[in-house]
Amino acid sequence: MIENVPWEDLSGDPDKYIAALKERERDMQREAFQLRQEVRLMCQLKKYKDTTEDWRQNGIPEQRQTEPDEASTHGAGAGSQGATRKERICALLAQDPQRQWKVKETAIALGEGEKEKSVRVAMDELARANKITKQVGPTGTLYQYGSMAGH
């Protein structure tokens, strides 16, 4: 734009050209924003298209199964195959109610060392439900059998 304007005109009234350049900059910013929006939408469309194509080729994956809550598994003993992770955690901690457990120790004892995060989530949910006690201390988070009401 200003490359084509003679130097005499530019130096004679620079405010006029500054205002024009600022306006052009605002227009370009609006255009760049719109372009970013279009790119984002096209990326989303491509992701959906790729997912759909994958489903056509490989089938729709099964929905992730969540563990049923303790109340919904009537009759499942702590040692049975049908016991939920939460039931197995409670049964383990109940074997020695005075012991304080770390998540890693619990996961290993349950044979789920590779699912430590899932065990931690279950233990946190049990603590919120007052089935077990959660204590955060200088050595880390410890869990113990029994409700907080009894402590």
Summary of the structure (lengths in Angstrom):
residues: 151
radius of gyration: 31.3
end to end distance: 77.6
largest distance: 93.8
contacts: 337
relative contact order: 0.07
helix: 62%
strand: 9%
